[in-house]
Amino acid sequence: MSSPKQPCQKPENLNGKPEECSPEQIRKCHGDVKKHPCVPQKPAK
């Protein structure tokens, strides 16, 4: 379970910030997803 201070769902696999994860790291943690679930999405304008 993630906390507000640690938005990453898999902090044990995190090497930096969730925004810095490579596509391979995202696939390893979350499977084949279109967007990294640990990175907050900016609302569309």
N, C-alpha and C positions, 0 to 999 in steps of 0.2 A: 504494500500500500504506500502511495506517495504522500508526502507532506508538502505544505506550501513552500517551505524553504528548499526542498529537494524534489523538483517536479519529475525527475527521471524515474521511470517504472522499473528499471534494472540498474540501480546504482552500483552494484557489484561489478558490472561490465563496463562502466563509464570510465573513460580515460581523460576526459576533459569536460567540456560543456555539451549538453545534448545537441546544440546547434552545430557542433564540430564533428559529430559522428559521420563516418563514411557510409556510403550505401551498403557496403559489406557488413559493417557493424550493426546498422539498422536491421538488415536481413537476419543477422545472427540473433539479435535480441527479440525481434518482433515478427519475423517471417516476411512474407512477400506483401508489404504494405505500400500504398501510394505515397503517404506522408508519414513522417516520423511522429508517432503519437506523443513523444516526450517533449516536443517543441510546441509551445503555445502558438496557435494559429492567430494571425492578425485578422480582425473582422474586415470583410470586404466593404468598400465604400460605395 
